[in-house]
Amino acid sequence: MGREIRDVLLRRILEGKYQPGDRLVELQLAAEFHTSQGPVREALRELEALGYVETAPHRGTRVRAVSPTEMRDAYRLRALLEREAAMAAAQAPDPDWEKMRGAVAGIERAAAAGNVRGYVRYDEMFHRTLVARSGSPVLLRHWDLLLVPTRILVVLRSGVVDVATIAKEHRPILEALERHDAALAGQLAYDHINRIAIRLGP
């Protein structure tokens, strides 16, 4: 429950529904989410660790400004993580790529229909499965901390990138993985994510 609350609150922050300086009150949020204060407190602690809110004595928890630089840096880090993951996944013995094949098909269908939420769902499936196939719990844990689905939803809604364009970049990554071409898979995965970072600013 705490993770779900965290993701909702983060989406509101990134979309500007909560402005910098706005106070997030545990009791009010607990009532909204029909839960106790424990999960809300957990969500706020995680958001503070990620740098999106700050807590001060006698002032409570307030929203920090999320700069374009922070969003860009998150994508830069993700690009590095996914390059390493793709290289490792391509060298894994007897991998099953069926889930990623289904994700690519879903991405292409959603992009063709202009279905942003559908795109985000299949995009997360593709990239999280890729990182999981690396066999590295450390890479997967840090990838999860980047809250990928929330970030890509915000980026797509901002119009910074075009869904139809980035949708086409998934199948070549999968094909390189299926050929066990670690160098190409890593480079394609890196370029795919880093292009978004570049679009977010210098």
Secondary structure, 3 states (H helix, E strand, C coil): CHHHHHHHHHHHHHCCCCCCCCEECHHHHHHHCCCCHHHHHHHHHHHHHCCCEEEECCCEEEECCCCHHHHHHHHHHHHHHHHHHHHHHHCCCCCCCHHHHHHHHHHHHHHHHCCHHHHHHHHHHHHHHHHHHCCCHHHHHHHHHCCHHHHHHHHHHHCCCCHHHHHCCHHHHHHHHHCCCHHHHHHHHHHHHHHHHHHCCC
